[in-house]
Amino acid sequence: MSNIIEYSGEPNDAAIALFLEDENGDKLTDILVDALDDAFRILSDEIASHPLN
């Protein structure tokens, strides 16, 4: 079993360009903040599952 966690929700360059073209920076910011929240949750879960001795 692999410990690698794949995240398929990464926005590609074309999607980012569309957000910027439509001047929809707030929605792009929301997506990026959600991605960061997910990353921090994954890291927190990983740290909790491997206590330091």
C-alpha positions as CSV (number, residue, x, y, z in Angstrom):
1,M,0.0,0.0,0.0
2,S,1.3,3.4,-0.9
3,N,1.4,6.3,1.5
4,I,1.2,8.8,-1.3
5,I,-2.1,10.8,-1.3
6,E,-3.1,12.1,-4.7
7,Y,-5.2,15.2,-5.0
8,S,-7.0,15.5,-8.3
9,G,-8.5,18.9,-7.6
10,E,-5.5,20.8,-8.7
11,P,-6.5,23.7,-11.0
12,N,-4.6,23.7,-14.2
13,D,-3.3,26.8,-16.0
14,A,-6.3,27.0,-18.3
15,A,-8.7,27.0,-15.4
16,I,-6.8,29.7,-13.6
17,A,-6.6,31.8,-16.8
18,L,-10.4,31.6,-17.1
19,F,-10.9,32.7,-13.5
20,L,-8.6,35.7,-14.1
21,E,-10.1,36.5,-17.5
22,D,-13.6,36.7,-15.9
23,E,-12.2,38.9,-13.1
24,N,-13.3,36.2,-10.6
25,G,-10.4,36.4,-8.2
26,D,-12.6,35.9,-5.2
27,K,-13.7,32.5,-6.4
28,L,-10.1,31.5,-7.3
29,T,-9.0,32.6,-3.8
30,D,-11.8,30.5,-2.2
31,I,-10.6,27.4,-4.2
32,L,-7.0,28.0,-3.2
33,V,-7.9,28.5,0.5
34,D,-9.9,25.2,0.4
35,A,-6.9,23.4,-1.1
36,L,-4.6,24.8,1.6
37,D,-7.1,23.7,4.3
38,D,-7.1,20.2,2.9
39,A,-3.3,20.1,2.8
40,F,-3.1,21.2,6.4
41,R,-5.7,18.7,7.5
42,I,-3.8,15.9,5.7
43,L,-0.6,17.0,7.4
44,S,-2.2,17.2,10.8
45,D,-3.7,13.7,10.3
46,E,-0.3,12.4,9.3
47,I,1.4,13.9,12.3
48,A,-1.2,12.6,14.7
49,S,-0.8,9.1,13.3
50,H,2.9,9.1,13.8
51,P,3.6,10.2,17.4
52,L,7.2,11.1,18.4
53,N,8.8,8.8,20.8
